[in-house]
Amino acid sequence: MRKSALNAVHQLAQQDERVVFVGSDLGAGTLEPMREEMPERFFMEGISEQHIIGMAAGLAMEGYIPYVNTIATFLTRRCLEQIAVDLCMHNLPVRLIGNGGGVVYAPLGPTHTATEDIALMRVLPEMTVIAPCDADEIKRLMPQTLEWPGPLYIRLAKGGDEIVSQAEAGSTIGEALLMREPGRVLLLSTGIMTQRALQAAELLAAKGINTGVLHCHTVKPLDIKQLLALLSGIELLVTLEEHTLAGGFGSSVIELLSDSLQPLPPVLRMGLPDRYNGGYGSQNHLLTSAGLDAVDIARQVAQRINGDAPA
């Protein structure tokens, strides 16, 4: 997913002289073709994340469109004040590409996991937040980032994630994608949790519980119009996210549904617990430990829809 996103930055730079790339301490060879082709628009600044946000803000004020890339938690948690003051207060067209959203970097410990990045970014005025589900979808979304107004946070997963998006369905910033028609249950997912949502929906269908999947690659602004249109007949609405339950995707869904003043079905939010992971392990290990593998998702939904006590 990251490689696809950065290749797209290079392609956008070839099309538009305003595009520049700003990285921190990324690995040798990152975006090497762009560095060789247009070194005047390629900047690798080292471990100085707050600095590169200020630098990007200055470039944007001079008419450039900076694409800033580093590890998600260093880009968001470490730079929160710079993003708020330098980017959002001026509504600047800076694109923040965060590698390893969620627990992708779990083998490096909790200092490297980005489990609260969506919450931090979505509360900032003017900020748009997107989390594609796979490498093909980010290819379709990246060209739209060029003229998108204001700052934008792009939350990436890791390489090799299963491709579940379909080119013919398209992907438009701000518009959720219905990937499976709802039945008694509707799963709302973002990022790579959409893969697990689709798998869980299959398992639930095998149990006789028809389950839909709405993929929300845009967390902010959330496609509340489409969501409200799908609620009729839904007995249970479930939000899935690779993020702490505090302030993330599920919270945004609850807030907007509440503001709509429409009758709502029961809502089950599924995500990471309100604590930093205390150990080390793979992304899959931590997600499974949090009950976020497809089997556990299906089990918890079935328990709730059948009236059993929630897990």
MIPAZA-328289 format. One line per 2 residues: for each residue x, y, z of N, C-alpha, C. Coordinates in nm, 2 decimals. Example, Ala and Ser with C-alpha at 12.3 -4.5 7.8 and 13.67 -1.06 7.14 Angstrom:
<atoms>
1.32/-0.57/0.78/1.23/-0.45/0.78/1.32/-0.33/0.78; 1.28/-0.22/0.71/1.37/-0.11/0.71/1.29/0.00/0.79 .
</atoms>
This chain:
<atoms>
0.08/-0.12/0.00/0.00/0.00/0.00/0.09/0.13/0.00; 0.19/0.12/0.08/0.28/0.24/0.09/0.35/0.26/-0.05 .
0.40/0.15/-0.10/0.47/0.17/-0.23/0.38/0.22/-0.34; 0.25/0.18/-0.34/0.15/0.23/-0.44/0.13/0.38/-0.41 .
0.12/0.42/-0.29/0.09/0.56/-0.26/0.21/0.65/-0.30; 0.33/0.60/-0.27/0.45/0.68/-0.31/0.47/0.69/-0.46 .
0.45/0.58/-0.52/0.46/0.58/-0.67/0.36/0.68/-0.73; 0.24/0.69/-0.67/0.14/0.78/-0.71/0.19/0.93/-0.69 .
0.26/0.95/-0.58/0.32/1.09/-0.56/0.41/1.12/-0.67; 0.50/1.03/-0.71/0.59/1.05/-0.82/0.51/1.09/-0.95 .
0.41/1.01/-0.98/0.33/1.03/-1.10/0.26/1.17/-1.09; 0.21/1.20/-0.98/0.15/1.34/-0.96/0.25/1.45/-0.98 .
0.37/1.43/-0.94/0.48/1.53/-0.95/0.51/1.54/-1.10; 0.50/1.43/-1.17/0.53/1.44/-1.32/0.42/1.52/-1.39 .
0.30/1.52/-1.34/0.19/1.59/-1.40/0.18/1.74/-1.35; 0.23/1.76/-1.23/0.20/1.89/-1.17/0.33/1.94/-1.10 .
0.38/2.06/-1.15/0.50/2.11/-1.09/0.49/2.16/-0.95; 0.37/2.17/-0.90/0.35/2.21/-0.76/0.38/2.10/-0.66 .
0.38/1.97/-0.70/0.39/1.86/-0.61/0.54/1.85/-0.57; 0.56/1.84/-0.43/0.69/1.81/-0.38/0.67/1.70/-0.27 .
0.78/1.62/-0.25/0.78/1.52/-0.15/0.87/1.55/-0.04; 0.82/1.53/0.09/0.90/1.56/0.21/0.89/1.44/0.30 .
1.01/1.37/0.32/1.01/1.26/0.41/1.10/1.28/0.53; 1.09/1.20/0.63/1.18/1.21/0.75/1.28/1.10/0.73 .
1.30/1.02/0.83/1.41/0.92/0.82/1.36/0.79/0.76; 1.33/0.80/0.63/1.28/0.68/0.56/1.40/0.60/0.50 .
1.37/0.48/0.47/1.48/0.39/0.43/1.55/0.43/0.30; 1.67/0.39/0.28/1.75/0.42/0.16/1.67/0.36/0.04 .
1.67/0.44/-0.06/1.60/0.40/-0.18/1.45/0.43/-0.19; 1.40/0.49/-0.08/1.26/0.53/-0.09/1.23/0.64/-0.20 .
1.14/0.61/-0.28/1.11/0.70/-0.39/1.23/0.74/-0.47; 1.32/0.65/-0.49/1.45/0.68/-0.56/1.42/0.73/-0.70 .
1.33/0.68/-0.78/1.31/0.73/-0.92/1.27/0.88/-0.91; 1.19/0.93/-0.82/1.16/1.07/-0.81/1.28/1.15/-0.77 .
1.35/1.10/-0.67/1.47/1.17/-0.63/1.57/1.20/-0.74; 1.59/1.09/-0.83/1.68/1.11/-0.94/1.62/1.20/-1.05 .
1.49/1.19/-1.07/1.43/1.27/-1.18/1.41/1.41/-1.15; 1.38/1.44/-1.02/1.34/1.58/-0.99/1.39/1.61/-0.84 .
1.53/1.61/-0.83/1.58/1.63/-0.69/1.54/1.76/-0.63; 1.51/1.86/-0.71/1.47/1.99/-0.65/1.33/1.98/-0.58 .
1.26/1.87/-0.60/1.13/1.86/-0.54/1.12/1.73/-0.45; 1.24/1.69/-0.41/1.25/1.57/-0.32/1.33/1.61/-0.20 .
1.27/1.59/-0.08/1.34/1.64/0.04/1.34/1.52/0.15; 1.45/1.48/0.19/1.46/1.38/0.30/1.53/1.44/0.42 .
1.45/1.47/0.52/1.50/1.56/0.63/1.55/1.50/0.75; 1.55/1.36/0.76/1.60/1.30/0.88/1.49/1.30/0.99 .
1.53/1.25/1.11/1.44/1.24/1.22/1.41/1.38/1.28; 1.31/1.44/1.22/1.28/1.58/1.26/1.13/1.61/1.22 .
1.04/1.53/1.27/0.90/1.53/1.22/0.83/1.66/1.23; 0.85/1.73/1.35/0.79/1.86/1.37/0.84/1.96/1.26 .
0.97/1.95/1.24/1.03/2.04/1.14/0.97/2.02/1.00; 0.95/1.89/0.96/0.90/1.87/0.82/0.75/1.92/0.81 .
0.68/1.92/0.92/0.54/1.98/0.91/0.55/2.13/0.88; 0.64/2.20/0.96/0.66/2.34/0.94/0.71/2.37/0.80 .
0.80/2.29/0.76/0.86/2.30/0.62/0.75/2.29/0.51; 0.67/2.18/0.53/0.56/2.16/0.43/0.46/2.28/0.43 .
0.44/2.33/0.55/0.35/2.45/0.56/0.40/2.57/0.48; 0.53/2.59/0.50/0.60/2.70/0.42/0.59/2.68/0.27 .
0.62/2.55/0.23/0.61/2.52/0.09/0.47/2.54/0.04; 0.37/2.50/0.11/0.23/2.52/0.07/0.19/2.67/0.06 .
0.24/2.75/0.15/0.22/2.89/0.14/0.28/2.96/0.02; 0.38/2.89/-0.04/0.45/2.94/-0.16/0.38/2.88/-0.28 .
0.27/2.80/-0.27/0.20/2.75/-0.38/0.23/2.61/-0.42; 0.31/2.54/-0.34/0.34/2.40/-0.36/0.23/2.31/-0.30 .
0.23/2.18/-0.34/0.14/2.08/-0.28/0.23/1.98/-0.22; 0.27/1.99/-0.09/0.36/1.89/-0.03/0.29/1.76/0.01 .
0.36/1.65/-0.02/0.32/1.52/0.03/0.42/1.47/0.13; 0.38/1.46/0.26/0.47/1.44/0.37/0.46/1.29/0.41 .
0.56/1.22/0.43/0.55/1.08/0.46/0.65/1.03/0.56; 0.59/0.97/0.67/0.67/0.90/0.76/0.58/0.80/0.84 .
0.63/0.74/0.95/0.56/0.64/1.03/0.44/0.72/1.09; 0.32/0.66/1.09/0.20/0.72/1.12/0.20/0.79/1.26 .
0.25/0.72/1.36/0.24/0.77/1.50/0.34/0.89/1.51; 0.45/0.89/1.44/0.54/1.01/1.45/0.48/1.12/1.37 .
0.41/1.09/1.27/0.35/1.20/1.19/0.23/1.27/1.26; 0.16/1.19/1.34/0.04/1.25/1.40/0.06/1.29/1.55 .
0.09/1.19/1.64/0.11/1.21/1.78/0.22/1.31/1.81; 0.33/1.29/1.74/0.45/1.38/1.77/0.43/1.52/1.71 .
0.35/1.53/1.61/0.34/1.66/1.54/0.20/1.73/1.56; 0.13/1.69/1.66/-0.01/1.73/1.67/-0.02/1.89/1.67 .
0.06/1.95/1.75/0.06/2.10/1.75/0.09/2.16/1.62; 0.20/2.11/1.56/0.24/2.17/1.43/0.13/2.15/1.32 .
0.07/2.03/1.32/-0.04/2.01/1.22/-0.15/2.10/1.25; -0.19/2.12/1.38/-0.30/2.21/1.41/-0.27/2.35/1.37 .
-0.16/2.40/1.42/-0.13/2.54/1.41/-0.07/2.58/1.27; 0.02/2.50/1.22/0.08/2.53/1.09/-0.01/2.49/0.97 .
-0.08/2.38/0.98/-0.16/2.34/0.86/-0.31/2.37/0.87; -0.37/2.32/0.98/-0.52/2.33/0.98/-0.56/2.48/1.00 .
-0.49/2.55/1.09/-0.54/2.69/1.11/-0.53/2.78/0.98; -0.44/2.73/0.89/-0.43/2.80/0.76/-0.50/2.73/0.64 .
-0.56/2.61/0.68/-0.62/2.53/0.57/-0.53/2.51/0.45; -0.41/2.46/0.48/-0.31/2.44/0.37/-0.32/2.30/0.31 .
-0.30/2.30/0.18/-0.31/2.17/0.10/-0.19/2.08/0.12; -0.17/2.04/0.24/-0.06/1.94/0.27/-0.11/1.81/0.29 .
-0.05/1.71/0.23/-0.10/1.57/0.23/-0.01/1.49/0.33; -0.06/1.44/0.43/0.02/1.36/0.53/-0.01/1.21/0.51 .
0.10/1.14/0.47/0.09/1.00/0.44/0.15/0.92/0.56; 0.07/0.86/0.64/0.12/0.79/0.75/0.14/0.64/0.73 .
0.26/0.59/0.74/0.29/0.45/0.72/0.24/0.38/0.85; 0.19/0.26/0.83/0.16/0.17/0.94/0.06/0.22/1.04 .
-0.05/0.26/0.99/-0.16/0.30/1.09/-0.20/0.17/1.17; -0.25/0.20/1.29/-0.29/0.08/1.37/-0.17/0.02/1.43 .
-0.17/-0.12/1.43/-0.06/-0.19/1.49/0.03/-0.26/1.39; 0.05/-0.20/1.28/0.14/-0.26/1.18/0.28/-0.27/1.23 .
0.32/-0.17/1.31/0.46/-0.17/1.37/0.46/-0.24/1.51; 0.37/-0.32/1.53/0.36/-0.39/1.67/0.49/-0.46/1.70 .
0.57/-0.52/1.61/0.69/-0.58/1.65/0.79/-0.49/1.71; 0.78/-0.35/1.69/0.87/-0.26/1.74/0.82/-0.20/1.87 .
0.70/-0.24/1.92/0.65/-0.20/2.05/0.55/-0.08/2.04; 0.49/-0.05/2.15/0.38/0.06/2.15/0.43/0.20/2.11 .
0.56/0.22/2.12/0.61/0.36/2.07/0.58/0.38/1.92; 0.57/0.26/1.85/0.56/0.27/1.71/0.42/0.24/1.65 .
0.33/0.21/1.74/0.19/0.18/1.69/0.11/0.31/1.69; 0.02/0.31/1.59/-0.06/0.43/1.57/-0.20/0.39/1.60 .
-0.24/0.39/1.72/-0.37/0.34/1.76/-0.47/0.45/1.80; -0.42/0.57/1.80/-0.51/0.69/1.83/-0.49/0.80/1.72 .
-0.43/0.76/1.61/-0.41/0.87/1.51/-0.54/0.92/1.44; -0.64/0.83/1.42/-0.76/0.88/1.36/-0.83/0.98/1.46 .
-0.83/0.95/1.59/-0.89/1.04/1.68/-0.82/1.17/1.68; -0.69/1.17/1.68/-0.61/1.30/1.68/-0.64/1.38/1.56 .
-0.64/1.32/1.44/-0.66/1.39/1.32/-0.80/1.44/1.29; -0.90/1.35/1.33/-1.04/1.39/1.29/-1.09/1.50/1.37 .
-1.04/1.53/1.48/-1.09/1.64/1.56/-1.03/1.78/1.52; -0.94/1.77/1.43/-0.88/1.90/1.38/-0.97/1.96/1.27 .
-1.01/2.09/1.29/-1.09/2.15/1.19/-1.01/2.16/1.06; -1.08/2.14/0.95/-1.03/2.14/0.81/-0.97/2.01/0.77 .
-0.93/1.93/0.86/-0.86/1.80/0.82/-0.95/1.70/0.77; -0.91/1.63/0.66/-0.98/1.52/0.60/-0.90/1.40/0.64 .
-0.97/1.28/0.66/-0.90/1.16/0.70/-0.95/1.04/0.62; -0.86/0.98/0.55/-0.89/0.86/0.47/-0.81/0.74/0.51 .
-0.86/0.62/0.50/-0.79/0.50/0.53/-0.84/0.39/0.43; -0.76/0.38/0.32/-0.80/0.28/0.22/-0.78/0.14/0.27 .
-0.85/0.05/0.20/-0.85/-0.09/0.24/-0.74/-0.18/0.17; -0.69/-0.13/0.06/-0.58/-0.21/-0.01/-0.51/-0.12/-0.10 .
-0.40/-0.18/-0.16/-0.31/-0.11/-0.25/-0.38/-0.06/-0.38; -0.48/-0.14/-0.43/-0.55/-0.09/-0.55/-0.64/0.03/-0.52 .
-0.70/0.03/-0.40/-0.78/0.15/-0.37/-0.70/0.28/-0.35; -0.58/0.27/-0.29/-0.50/0.39/-0.27/-0.46/0.44/-0.41 .
-0.44/0.35/-0.51/-0.41/0.40/-0.64/-0.52/0.48/-0.70; -0.64/0.45/-0.67/-0.76/0.52/-0.72/-0.78/0.65/-0.65 .
-0.74/0.65/-0.52/-0.77/0.77/-0.44/-0.66/0.88/-0.45; -0.54/0.84/-0.48/-0.43/0.93/-0.48/-0.45/1.05/-0.58 .
-0.49/1.02/-0.70/-0.51/1.13/-0.80/-0.61/1.23/-0.75; -0.70/1.19/-0.66/-0.80/1.29/-0.61/-0.75/1.38/-0.50 .
-0.63/1.34/-0.45/-0.57/1.42/-0.34/-0.51/1.55/-0.40; -0.48/1.55/-0.53/-0.41/1.66/-0.58/-0.48/1.79/-0.56 .
-0.61/1.80/-0.59/-0.69/1.92/-0.59/-0.78/1.92/-0.46; -0.76/1.83/-0.37/-0.85/1.83/-0.26/-0.82/1.95/-0.17 .
-0.93/2.02/-0.13/-0.90/2.14/-0.05/-0.86/2.11/0.09; -0.76/2.19/0.14/-0.72/2.17/0.28/-0.63/2.06/0.31 .
-0.59/2.04/0.43/-0.50/1.93/0.47/-0.57/1.79/0.47; -0.49/1.69/0.45/-0.55/1.56/0.43/-0.45/1.46/0.50 .
-0.51/1.37/0.58/-0.43/1.26/0.64/-0.47/1.13/0.57; -0.37/1.06/0.52/-0.39/0.93/0.45/-0.32/0.82/0.54 .
-0.41/0.74/0.60/-0.36/0.63/0.69/-0.34/0.50/0.60; -0.22/0.46/0.60/-0.18/0.34/0.52/-0.16/0.22/0.62 .
-0.19/0.10/0.56/-0.16/-0.02/0.63/-0.02/-0.07/0.60; 0.00/-0.19/0.55/0.13/-0.23/0.52/0.13/-0.30/0.38 .
0.24/-0.35/0.33/0.24/-0.41/0.20/0.18/-0.55/0.21; 0.12/-0.60/0.10/0.08/-0.74/0.09/-0.06/-0.77/0.15 .
-0.14/-0.66/0.18/-0.27/-0.68/0.23/-0.36/-0.74/0.12; -0.45/-0.82/0.15/-0.54/-0.88/0.05/-0.62/-0.77/-0.03 .
-0.63/-0.79/-0.16/-0.70/-0.69/-0.24/-0.85/-0.73/-0.24; -0.93/-0.64/-0.19/-1.08/-0.67/-0.18/-1.16/-0.56/-0.26 .
-1.09/-0.45/-0.29/-1.17/-0.34/-0.36/-1.17/-0.38/-0.51; -1.27/-0.32/-0.58/-1.29/-0.35/-0.72/-1.29/-0.22/-0.80 .
-1.21/-0.23/-0.91/-1.19/-0.11/-0.99/-1.33/-0.05/-1.04; -1.42/-0.14/-1.08/-1.54/-0.10/-1.14/-1.63/-0.03/-1.04 .
-1.61/-0.05/-0.91/-1.69/0.01/-0.80/-1.64/0.15/-0.78; -1.51/0.18/-0.82/-1.46/0.31/-0.80/-1.43/0.34/-0.65 .
-1.37/0.45/-0.63/-1.34/0.50/-0.49/-1.33/0.65/-0.50; -1.42/0.72/-0.43/-1.42/0.87/-0.43/-1.41/0.92/-0.29 .
-1.32/1.01/-0.27/-1.31/1.06/-0.13/-1.44/1.12/-0.09; -1.48/1.08/0.03/-1.61/1.13/0.09/-1.73/1.04/0.06 .
-1.71/0.94/-0.02/-1.82/0.85/-0.05/-1.79/0.71/-0.01; -1.87/0.65/0.08/-1.85/0.52/0.13/-1.89/0.42/0.02 .
-1.83/0.30/0.03/-1.85/0.19/-0.07/-1.93/0.08/-0.01; -2.05/0.05/-0.07/-2.13/-0.06/-0.02/-2.07/-0.19/-0.09 .
-2.01/-0.27/-0.01/-1.94/-0.39/-0.07/-2.02/-0.52/-0.05; -2.12/-0.51/0.03/-2.21/-0.63/0.05/-2.35/-0.57/0.10 .
-2.46/-0.61/0.04/-2.59/-0.56/0.07/-2.62/-0.60/0.22; -2.68/-0.50/0.29/-2.71/-0.53/0.43/-2.83/-0.63/0.44 .
-2.84/-0.70/0.55/-2.95/-0.78/0.59/-2.99/-0.74/0.73; -2.99/-0.84/0.82/-3.02/-0.80/0.96/-2.91/-0.72/1.02 .
-2.79/-0.73/0.97/-2.67/-0.67/1.03/-2.60/-0.59/0.92; -2.54/-0.47/0.96/-2.46/-0.39/0.87/-2.32/-0.37/0.94 .
-2.21/-0.41/0.88/-2.08/-0.39/0.93/-2.03/-0.26/0.87; -1.98/-0.17/0.95/-1.91/-0.05/0.89/-1.76/-0.06/0.93 .
-1.68/-0.05/0.82/-1.54/-0.08/0.84/-1.46/0.03/0.77; -1.33/0.04/0.82/-1.24/0.14/0.75/-1.10/0.07/0.75 .
-1.02/0.11/0.65/-0.89/0.05/0.64/-0.89/-0.10/0.61; -0.79/-0.17/0.66/-0.79/-0.31/0.63/-0.89/-0.39/0.71 .
-0.96/-0.33/0.80/-1.07/-0.40/0.87/-1.18/-0.44/0.78; -1.18/-0.38/0.66/-1.28/-0.42/0.56/-1.26/-0.56/0.51 .
-1.14/-0.61/0.50/-1.11/-0.75/0.47/-1.17/-0.84/0.57; -1.15/-0.81/0.69/-1.21/-0.89/0.80/-1.36/-0.88/0.81 .
-1.41/-0.76/0.78/-1.56/-0.75/0.78/-1.62/-0.84/0.67; -1.56/-0.84/0.55/-1.61/-0.93/0.45/-1.60/-1.08/0.48 .
-1.49/-1.11/0.55/-1.48/-1.25/0.59/-1.58/-1.29/0.70; -1.60/-1.19/0.79/-1.70/-1.22/0.90/-1.84/-1.23/0.84 .
-1.87/-1.14/0.74/-2.00/-1.15/0.68/-2.03/-1.28/0.62; -1.93/-1.34/0.56/-1.95/-1.48/0.50/-1.98/-1.58/0.61 .
-1.90/-1.57/0.72/-1.92/-1.66/0.83/-2.06/-1.65/0.89; -2.11/-1.52/0.90/-2.24/-1.50/0.95/-2.35/-1.54/0.86 .
-2.33/-1.53/0.73/-2.42/-1.58/0.63/-2.44/-1.73/0.64; -2.33/-1.79/0.67/-2.34/-1.94/0.69/-2.42/-1.98/0.81 .
-2.43/-1.89/0.90/-2.52/-1.91/1.02/-2.66/-1.86/1.00; -2.69/-1.81/0.88/-2.82/-1.76/0.85/-2.85/-1.62/0.89 .
-2.74/-1.55/0.92/-2.75/-1.40/0.95/-2.70/-1.32/0.84; -2.79/-1.27/0.76/-2.74/-1.19/0.64/-2.68/-1.06/0.69 .
-2.56/-1.03/0.64/-2.48/-0.92/0.69/-2.42/-0.84/0.58; -2.44/-0.71/0.58/-2.38/-0.62/0.48/-2.25/-0.56/0.53 .
-2.18/-0.50/0.43/-2.05/-0.44/0.46/-2.04/-0.30/0.39; -2.03/-0.20/0.47/-2.01/-0.06/0.41/-1.87/-0.02/0.44 .
-1.79/-0.01/0.34/-1.65/0.03/0.36/-1.64/0.18/0.36; -1.59/0.24/0.47/-1.58/0.38/0.48/-1.43/0.42/0.47 .
-1.38/0.43/0.35/-1.24/0.47/0.34/-1.22/0.62/0.38; -1.33/0.70/0.38/-1.32/0.83/0.43/-1.38/0.84/0.57 .
-1.30/0.86/0.67/-1.35/0.87/0.80/-1.41/1.01/0.83; -1.34/1.10/0.77/-1.39/1.24/0.78/-1.37/1.31/0.65 .
-1.47/1.36/0.58/-1.61/1.36/0.62/-1.67/1.22/0.60; -1.74/1.17/0.70/-1.81/1.05/0.69/-1.93/1.06/0.59 .
-1.96/0.95/0.52/-2.07/0.95/0.42/-2.20/0.92/0.50; -2.24/1.02/0.58/-2.36/0.99/0.66/-2.48/0.97/0.58 .
-2.49/1.04/0.47/-2.61/1.03/0.38/-2.64/0.88/0.34; -2.53/0.81/0.29/-2.55/0.68/0.25/-2.57/0.59/0.37 .
-2.51/0.61/0.48/-2.53/0.53/0.60/-2.67/0.54/0.64; -2.73/0.66/0.65/-2.87/0.67/0.69/-2.96/0.60/0.60 .
-2.93/0.60/0.47/-3.02/0.53/0.37/-3.02/0.38/0.38; -2.92/0.33/0.45/-2.90/0.18/0.47/-2.96/0.13/0.60 .
-3.01/0.21/0.68/-3.04/0.17/0.82/-3.18/0.10/0.83; -3.26/0.12/0.73/-3.40/0.06/0.74/-3.39/-0.09/0.75 .
-3.45/-0.15/0.85/-3.45/-0.30/0.87/-3.33/-0.35/0.94; -3.23/-0.27/0.97/-3.11/-0.32/1.03/-3.14/-0.34/1.18 .
-3.10/-0.46/1.23/-3.12/-0.50/1.37/-2.99/-0.47/1.45; -2.88/-0.46/1.39/-2.76/-0.44/1.46/-2.66/-0.37/1.36 .
-2.60/-0.26/1.41/-2.50/-0.19/1.34/-2.37/-0.21/1.41; -2.26/-0.25/1.33/-2.14/-0.28/1.40/-2.03/-0.20/1.33 .
-1.94/-0.13/1.41/-1.83/-0.06/1.36/-1.70/-0.13/1.39; -1.61/-0.14/1.29/-1.49/-0.22/1.30/-1.37/-0.12/1.27 .
-1.27/-0.12/1.36/-1.16/-0.03/1.33/-1.03/-0.09/1.40; -0.92/-0.06/1.34/-0.79/-0.10/1.39/-0.74/0.02/1.47 .
-0.80/0.06/1.58/-0.78/0.19/1.64/-0.85/0.17/1.78; -0.80/0.25/1.88/-0.87/0.25/2.01/-1.01/0.29/1.99 .
-1.10/0.24/2.07/-1.24/0.27/2.06/-1.27/0.42/2.11; -1.18/0.48/2.17/-1.19/0.61/2.22/-1.17/0.71/2.11 .
-1.27/0.77/2.06/-1.25/0.88/1.96/-1.23/0.85/1.82; -1.23/0.72/1.78/-1.20/0.68/1.65/-1.31/0.68/1.55 .
-1.31/0.58/1.46/-1.41/0.57/1.36/-1.55/0.54/1.42; -1.55/0.44/1.51/-1.68/0.41/1.57/-1.74/0.53/1.64 .
-1.66/0.61/1.71/-1.71/0.72/1.78/-1.77/0.83/1.68; -1.70/0.84/1.57/-1.75/0.94/1.47/-1.88/0.89/1.41 .
-1.90/0.76/1.39/-2.03/0.71/1.34/-2.14/0.74/1.45; -2.11/0.71/1.57/-2.21/0.74/1.68/-2.25/0.89/1.69 .
-2.15/0.97/1.68/-2.17/1.12/1.69/-2.26/1.16/1.58; -2.23/1.12/1.45/-2.31/1.18/1.34/-2.45/1.12/1.34 .
-2.46/0.99/1.37/-2.59/0.93/1.38/-2.68/1.00/1.48; -2.62/1.02/1.60/-2.69/1.09/1.70/-2.74/1.23/1.66 .
-2.65/1.30/1.59/-2.68/1.44/1.54/-2.79/1.43/1.44; -2.81/1.32/1.37/-2.91/1.31/1.26/-3.05/1.31/1.32 .
-3.06/1.27/1.45/-3.19/1.27/1.52/-3.29/1.16/1.45; -3.23/1.06/1.38/-3.31/0.95/1.33/-3.31/0.84/1.42 .
-3.42/0.75/1.42/-3.42/0.63/1.50/-3.30/0.54/1.46; -3.23/0.49/1.56/-3.11/0.42/1.53/-3.12/0.27/1.59 .
-3.06/0.18/1.51/-3.06/0.04/1.57/-2.95/0.03/1.68; -2.95/-0.08/1.75/-2.84/-0.09/1.85/-2.70/-0.09/1.77 .
-2.60/-0.04/1.84/-2.47/-0.03/1.78/-2.37/-0.10/1.86; -2.29/-0.19/1.80/-2.18/-0.26/1.86/-2.05/-0.20/1.80 .
-1.97/-0.14/1.89/-1.84/-0.09/1.84/-1.73/-0.19/1.87; -1.65/-0.23/1.77/-1.54/-0.32/1.79/-1.41/-0.25/1.75 .
-1.31/-0.26/1.83/-1.18/-0.19/1.80/-1.08/-0.24/1.91; -0.97/-0.16/1.92/-0.87/-0.19/2.02/-0.91/-0.14/2.16 .
-0.86/-0.21/2.26/-0.89/-0.16/2.40/-0.83/-0.03/2.43; -0.87/0.04/2.53/-0.83/0.17/2.57/-0.70/0.16/2.65 .
-0.60/0.10/2.59/-0.46/0.09/2.65/-0.36/0.06/2.55; -0.24/0.10/2.58/-0.13/0.07/2.48/-0.09/-0.08/2.50 .
-0.06/-0.14/2.38/-0.02/-0.28/2.39/0.10/-0.30/2.48; 0.09/-0.39/2.57/0.20/-0.41/2.66/0.31/-0.50/2.62 .
0.29/-0.57/2.50/0.40/-0.66/2.46/0.43/-0.63/2.31; 0.50/-0.73/2.26/0.54/-0.72/2.12/0.48/-0.84/2.04 .
0.46/-0.82/1.91/0.40/-0.93/1.83/0.37/-0.88/1.70; 0.31/-0.96/1.62/0.27/-0.92/1.48/0.14/-0.84/1.49 .
0.11/-0.78/1.38/-0.02/-0.71/1.36/-0.14/-0.81/1.38; -0.13/-0.92/1.32/-0.23/-1.02/1.33/-0.25/-1.07/1.47 .
-0.14/-1.09/1.54/-0.14/-1.14/1.68/-0.22/-1.04/1.77; -0.19/-0.91/1.76/-0.25/-0.81/1.84/-0.40/-0.80/1.80 .
-0.43/-0.80/1.67/-0.57/-0.79/1.64/-0.65/-0.91/1.68; -0.59/-1.02/1.67/-0.66/-1.14/1.72/-0.68/-1.14/1.87 .
-0.58/-1.09/1.95/-0.59/-1.07/2.09/-0.70/-0.98/2.13; -0.73/-0.88/2.04/-0.84/-0.78/2.07/-0.97/-0.83/2.02 .
-0.98/-0.95/1.97/-1.11/-1.01/1.92/-1.14/-0.95/1.79; -1.04/-0.92/1.70/-1.07/-0.85/1.58/-1.03/-0.94/1.46 .
-1.02/-1.07/1.48/-1.01/-1.16/1.36/-1.16/-1.19/1.31; -1.17/-1.24/1.19/-1.30/-1.26/1.13/-1.39/-1.36/1.22 .
-1.33/-1.46/1.27/-1.41/-1.56/1.35/-1.46/-1.50/1.47; -1.38/-1.42/1.54/-1.43/-1.36/1.66/-1.53/-1.25/1.64 .
-1.51/-1.17/1.53/-1.61/-1.07/1.49/-1.74/-1.14/1.47; -1.74/-1.24/1.39/-1.87/-1.31/1.36/-1.93/-1.37/1.49 .
-1.85/-1.42/1.58/-1.90/-1.48/1.70/-1.97/-1.37/1.79; -1.90/-1.26/1.80/-1.96/-1.15/1.88/-2.09/-1.10/1.82 .
-2.09/-1.08/1.69/-2.21/-1.03/1.63/-2.32/-1.13/1.64; -2.29/-1.26/1.62/-2.40/-1.36/1.64/-2.45/-1.37/1.78 .
-2.36/-1.35/1.88/-2.41/-1.35/2.02/-2.50/-1.23/2.04; -2.47/-1.12/1.98/-2.55/-1.00/2.01/-2.68/-1.01/1.93 .
-2.68/-1.06/1.81/-2.80/-1.06/1.73/-2.90/-1.17/1.78; -2.84/-1.27/1.84/-2.93/-1.37/1.90/-2.97/-1.35/2.04 .
-2.93/-1.23/2.09/-2.98/-1.19/2.22/-2.90/-1.24/2.34; -2.78/-1.30/2.30/-2.70/-1.34/2.41/-2.62/-1.22/2.47 .
-2.55/-1.24/2.58/-2.47/-1.14/2.64/-2.35/-1.11/2.54; -2.32/-0.98/2.52/-2.21/-0.95/2.44/-2.08/-1.00/2.49 .
-1.98/-1.03/2.40/-1.85/-1.08/2.45/-1.78/-0.98/2.52 .
</atoms>
